[in-house]
């Protein structure tokens, strides 16, 4: 007997979704079953957070996220039928329409029905922006104590065949396979290696380790997403006087690190306390990770004077 379906959590249900230029009732924001993106994964998306901060609600690094959305679409030769400024307004409009002072945004660019088959070039391109309240992606306990991760047998996609710098819908099957295997094995998250055996990233997060007080993270020359939160961590760490190295390292370096943490829009800053059953460092959240977490929280809530330009305010 198959397992019962997971219903949509009540907290995720919001009245309005932005679709093709306007907020519409969410139950009317529908995708045709023959939409090209549904069949072939030819679409791009973003994950963006808004926070209720010291000066009111604001979206964190909205412009950078939308810039990446347009870069991802360009990689696929998909022309987004809206200007960046229109999508900026749309993101804040849908948050306000749903009365959200904090929440998660999911812009999605998808290719509609029209000509059938993988060679369709001129089908209509559509844009949806969904939003919902979302707490800690990897759990409150994970943020405090750290999560348990598994080095995955699934290899991070190669740039020779895919476009790892793009946040492309179909490519995330790579992450889904790794995540499902990790969850089935009793872990919280999976860490993927690249084809050379170097640590790449987790299923939806970039990765940092701490060695001797310095941060180390895989370089952008590896097949990793150019994470907005990754960039924020590097900037904030340097603001704190910490050294940051962008260099390749293998699984064994990961296992003997003083600290390991993941970062991403959904996961924010989440420590890793155990990998493949081995405790990392003290087996909990380390002091450098805690410091980065606290500084990041100040930044996203508008309490960090030098980083207020990262915030895009809006009103309800």
C-alpha positions in Angstrom: 0.0 0.0 0.0 1.4 3.4 -0.9 2.0 6.0 1.8 -0.7 8.8 2.2 0.0 12.0 0.5 1.4 14.9 2.5 -1.2 17.7 2.5 -0.2 21.3 1.9 0.5 22.7 5.5 -2.1 25.2 6.5 0.7 27.7 7.2 1.7 27.6 3.6 -1.8 28.5 2.3 -2.0 32.2 1.4 -4.8 34.0 -0.5 -2.8 35.4 -3.4 -0.1 34.5 -5.9 1.4 36.8 -8.4 1.0 35.5 -11.9 1.9 37.1 -15.2 1.6 40.7 -14.0 -1.0 40.7 -11.2 -1.9 39.1 -7.9 -4.6 36.5 -8.4 -6.4 34.2 -5.9 -3.9 31.3 -5.3 -6.4 28.7 -6.4 -6.5 30.3 -9.8 -2.7 30.3 -10.2 -2.7 27.1 -12.3 -0.2 25.6 -14.7 -1.4 23.6 -17.8 -0.6 19.9 -17.6 1.2 20.2 -21.0 3.5 23.1 -19.9 6.9 22.5 -21.4 8.6 23.1 -18.1 6.5 20.5 -16.3 7.8 17.8 -18.7 11.4 18.8 -19.4 12.4 21.0 -16.4 13.2 24.0 -18.7 12.5 26.7 -16.1 14.3 28.8 -13.5 13.5 29.9 -10.0 14.7 31.8 -7.0 14.3 31.5 -3.2 14.2 34.8 -1.4 13.4 35.8 2.2 11.7 38.8 3.7 12.3 39.7 7.4 10.4 41.9 9.8 13.3 44.0 10.9 14.2 47.0 13.1 12.8 49.5 10.6 9.9 47.3 9.3 9.6 44.5 6.8 12.3 44.2 4.1 13.4 41.7 1.5 17.0 40.5 1.9 19.2 41.1 -1.2 16.2 41.2 -3.6 18.1 42.8 -6.5 20.9 40.2 -6.3 18.4 37.3 -6.4 16.6 38.8 -9.3 19.9 39.4 -11.2 20.6 35.6 -10.7 17.1 34.8 -11.9 17.8 36.6 -15.2 21.3 35.1 -15.5 19.8 31.6 -15.1 17.1 32.3 -17.7 19.7 33.6 -20.1 21.7 30.3 -19.8 18.6 28.5 -21.1 17.9 31.1 -23.8 14.6 31.9 -22.1 13.6 35.6 -22.3 11.7 36.7 -19.1 8.8 38.9 -20.3 9.2 41.5 -17.4 11.9 44.0 -16.4 13.8 43.5 -13.2 12.0 46.5 -11.7 8.6 45.0 -12.4 9.6 41.8 -10.7 11.0 43.8 -7.7 7.6 45.4 -7.4 5.8 42.1 -7.8 7.8 40.5 -5.0 6.8 43.2 -2.5 3.3 43.4 -3.9 2.6 39.7 -3.3 4.0 39.9 0.3 1.8 42.9 1.0 -1.3 41.3 -0.6 -0.9 38.4 1.8 -0.2 40.6 4.8 3.2 39.0 5.4 5.8 41.1 7.3 8.2 38.1 6.9 8.1 35.2 4.5 9.7 33.2 1.7 9.3 34.2 -2.0 9.5 31.7 -4.9 9.7 33.4 -8.3 9.3 30.8 -11.0 9.9 31.4 -14.7 8.3 28.6 -16.8 7.6 27.7 -20.4 3.9 27.2 -21.2 2.1 24.8 -23.5 2.3 25.4 -27.3 4.5 23.5 -29.7 5.2 20.0 -28.3 8.5 18.3 -27.9 12.0 19.3 -26.7 12.6 21.4 -29.7 9.9 24.0 -28.9 11.5 27.4 -29.1 8.7 30.0 -29.1 6.2 28.9 -26.4 4.9 31.6 -24.1 7.2 32.3 -21.1 5.3 33.0 -17.9 6.3 34.2 -14.4 4.8 33.3 -11.1 5.7 34.5 -7.6 4.5 32.5 -4.7 5.0 33.4 -1.1 4.4 31.8 2.3 5.5 32.0 5.9 8.5 29.6 6.4 10.5 29.1 9.5 13.7 27.2 9.9 14.2 25.0 6.8 16.4 22.5 8.7 14.5 23.0 12.0 15.0 25.1 15.1 17.0 22.4 16.8 19.3 22.1 13.8 20.1 25.8 13.9 20.9 25.6 17.6 22.6 22.1 17.9 23.6 21.4 14.3 22.3 18.8 11.9 23.5 15.3 10.9 24.7 15.0 7.3 25.7 12.2 4.9 28.3 12.4 2.1 26.1 11.4 -0.8 26.8 8.7 -3.4 25.1 11.1 -5.8 27.8 13.3 -7.5 27.2 17.0 -8.0 26.4 17.7 -11.7 29.3 18.5 -14.0 29.6 21.8 -15.8 30.5 19.7 -18.9 26.9 18.5 -19.2 24.9 20.9 -17.0 24.8 24.6 -15.9 25.5 24.4 -12.2 25.7 28.2 -11.8 22.0 28.4 -12.9 19.1 27.9 -10.5 17.4 25.7 -13.1 14.3 23.7 -12.3 15.3 20.3 -13.9 18.8 20.3 -12.5 17.4 20.0 -9.0 16.6 16.3 -9.5 20.4 15.9 -8.7 19.7 17.4 -5.3 16.4 15.6 -4.8 18.1 12.2 -5.3 20.8 13.0 -2.7 18.3 14.4 -0.2 15.9 11.5 -0.4 18.7 9.0 0.1 20.0 11.0 3.1 16.5 11.2 4.7 15.9 7.4 4.1 19.2 6.7 5.9 18.2 8.8 8.9 20.2 12.0 8.2 19.0 15.5 7.9 20.9 16.6 4.8 23.3 15.3 2.1 26.7 16.7 1.0 27.6 16.2 -2.6 31.1 15.8 -4.0 32.1 16.8 -7.5 33.5 14.5 -10.2 37.1 15.0 -8.8 36.1 14.0 -5.3 36.1 17.4 -3.9 33.3 18.7 -1.6 30.9 20.8 -3.7 27.7 21.7 -1.8 24.7 20.3 0.0 21.4 19.7 -1.7 20.2 23.3 -1.4 23.0 25.1 0.5 26.6 26.1 0.1 29.1 24.8 2.6 31.8 26.3 4.8 34.3 24.7 7.2 36.3 26.3 9.9 40.0 25.5 10.4 42.1 27.3 12.9 39.6 30.2 13.1 39.6 30.7 9.3 36.7 29.9 7.0 37.2 27.7 3.9 34.6 27.2 1.2 34.7 25.7 -2.3 35.6 28.2 -5.0 33.2 29.3 -7.7 35.3 27.4 -10.3 33.8 24.2 -8.9 30.2 23.1 -9.9 28.4 25.0 -7.1 25.7 27.6 -7.1 26.9 31.2 -6.7 24.9 31.5 -3.5 23.6 34.9 -2.3 23.9 33.8 1.3 27.4 32.4 0.6 28.4 35.8 -0.7 26.9 37.4 2.4 28.8 35.1 4.7 32.1 35.9 3.1 31.4 39.6 3.4 30.3 39.4 7.0 33.2 37.2 8.0 35.7 39.7 6.5 33.8 42.5 8.3 34.5 40.5 11.5 38.2 40.3 10.7 38.0 36.6 9.9 40.1 35.1 7.1 38.2 33.4 4.3 39.8 31.0 1.8 38.0 29.9 -1.4 39.7 26.6 -2.2 39.0 23.0 -3.0 39.1 20.3 -0.4 38.2 16.6 -0.1 35.9 14.7 2.2 38.8 13.9 4.6 39.4 17.6 5.2 35.7 18.0 6.0 35.7 15.3 8.6 38.6 16.8 10.6 37.4 20.4 10.4 36.9 22.3 13.6 33.4 23.4 12.5 31.2 22.9 9.5 28.1 24.9 8.5 25.7 25.2 5.6 24.2 28.4 4.3 21.4 29.3 2.0 18.3 31.4 1.8 16.0 28.7 3.1 18.6 27.2 5.6 20.1 30.6 6.6 23.2 29.5 8.7 22.9 26.0 9.9 25.7 24.1 11.7 26.6 20.5 10.9 27.4 18.5 14.1 28.0 15.1 12.5 28.9 13.8 9.1 28.7 10.1 8.2 28.3 9.3 11.9 31.4 11.2 12.9 31.2 14.2 15.2 32.6 17.4 13.8 34.7 19.3 16.2 33.0 19.4 19.6 29.9 17.7 18.1 27.8 20.9 18.3 27.6 24.5 17.1 31.1 25.9 17.2 32.0 29.5 18.3 32.8 30.8 14.8 29.6 29.4 13.4 27.7 31.0 16.3 29.4 34.3 15.6 28.5 34.2 11.9 24.9 33.2 12.7 24.5 36.2 15.1 26.0 38.7 12.6 23.8 37.3 9.8 20.7 37.7 12.0 21.7 41.3 12.7 22.1 41.9 9.0 18.8 40.5 7.8 16.9 42.3 10.5 18.4 45.7 9.7 20.5 45.9 12.9 23.9 46.0 11.1 24.6 49.6 10.1 27.1 48.8 7.3 24.8 46.3 5.6 21.4 48.1 5.5 21.8 48.4 1.7 21.1 44.7 1.5 17.5 45.3 2.5 14.6 46.2 0.2 11.9 47.7 2.4 8.2 47.4 1.7 4.9 48.4 3.3 1.8 46.4 3.9 
